[in-house]
Amino acid sequence: MSKFFIKTEESLPIMLLRSREAVMRRIRPFLTKHDLSEQQWRVLRILDETGPLEPTELGDRCMVLTPSLTRILALLEKRGMIRREQHPTDRRKQIIHLAQPGHDLIAEIAPEAHKVYEELEEHFGKPQMINLLNKLKKLSEF
């Protein structure tokens, strides 16, 4: 092993990816059941949480690059999950809204997603989960 590298178990990027995968293994089955990708789910959740957004802001909040977001929005619009409106003051921009079928789908999936979070909390304890989320938030703001 090169003296310039730390072990993968001590590599923050690798451990973050492994942790993400451990959580997503529990979430993917119910997304698949509803024919949703992880990115589509993030878009729907962000719109549900924040309300209407411009695509640039939506992509930033969802951690989805513009080319991927364009495809995701087209698919979600085709399924009736979102709707687009012209920006009220800038005709070059759009505003993305969560449509009622999107709200309904989130309401349907929410209990399954909540169960995953409850299992994590039960496994690690609520204080540890709060601590972890706070630390990850700080890291994301670094």
QUIJOJO-V788440 format. One record per residue. RES is the residue in one small letter. OMEGA is omega in whole degrees, 0 to 359 (none if undefined). BURIAL is I if it has 16 or more other ideal C-beta (glycine too) atoms within 10 Angstrom, else O. D_CENTER is the distance of its C-alpha to the mean C-alpha in whole Angstrom. Layout:
res omega burial d_center
RES OMEGA BURIAL D_CENTER
RES OMEGA BURIAL D_CENTER
This chain:
res omega burial d_center
m 179 O 36
s 180 O 36
k 182 O 37
f 182 O 34
f 173 O 31
i 178 O 30
k 181 O 29
t 178 O 26
e 179 O 25
e 181 O 26
s 182 O 23
l 180 O 20
p 181 O 18
i 180 O 19
m 175 O 19
l 177 O 15
l 179 O 15
r 179 O 17
s 178 O 15
r 181 O 11
e 179 O 13
a 179 O 15
v 183 O 12
m 176 O 11
r 180 O 14
r 184 O 14
i 184 I 11
r 183 O 12
p 180 O 15
f 172 I 14
l 179 I 12
t 179 O 15
k 180 O 17
h 177 O 16
d 179 O 15
l 170 I 12
s 178 O 10
e 181 O 7
q 177 I 6
q 179 I 8
w 179 I 6
r 179 I 3
v 180 I 6
l 181 I 8
r 181 I 7
i 179 I 7
l 178 I 10
d 183 O 11
e 189 O 11
t 190 O 13
g 185 O 15
p 180 I 16
l 169 I 15
e 182 O 17
p 180 I 15
t 179 O 15
e 179 O 14
l 178 I 11
g 178 I 10
d 182 O 11
r 182 I 8
c 184 I 5
m 179 O 8
v 179 I 9
l 185 O 13
t 180 O 15
p 178 O 17
s 180 O 14
l 179 I 12
t 179 O 16
r 181 O 16
i 180 I 13
l 179 I 14
a 180 O 17
l 180 I 16
l 178 I 15
e 179 O 18
k 179 O 20
r 179 O 19
g 183 O 19
m 179 I 16
i 171 I 16
r 181 I 19
r 175 O 20
e 174 O 23
q 175 O 25
h 185 O 24
p 183 O 27
t 181 O 29
d 186 O 28
r 178 O 28
r 185 O 27
k 175 O 23
q 172 I 21
i 180 I 19
i 180 I 16
h 171 O 16
l 179 I 15
a 183 I 18
q 176 O 19
p 176 O 18
g 176 I 15
h 181 O 15
d 180 O 17
l 178 I 15
i 179 I 12
a 180 O 16
e 183 O 17
i 186 I 14
a 180 O 13
p 179 O 16
e 179 O 15
a 180 I 12
h 180 O 14
k 178 O 17
v 179 O 15
y 177 O 14
e 178 O 18
e 178 O 19
l 180 I 17
e 179 O 19
e 182 O 22
h 186 O 22
f 185 O 22
g 183 O 23
k 180 O 21
p 179 O 23
q 179 O 22
m 178 O 18
i 179 O 18
n 179 O 20
l 180 O 17
l 178 O 15
n 180 O 17
k 178 O 18
l 177 O 15
k 178 O 14
k 180 O 18
l 181 O 17
s 179 O 14
e 183 O 17
f none O 20
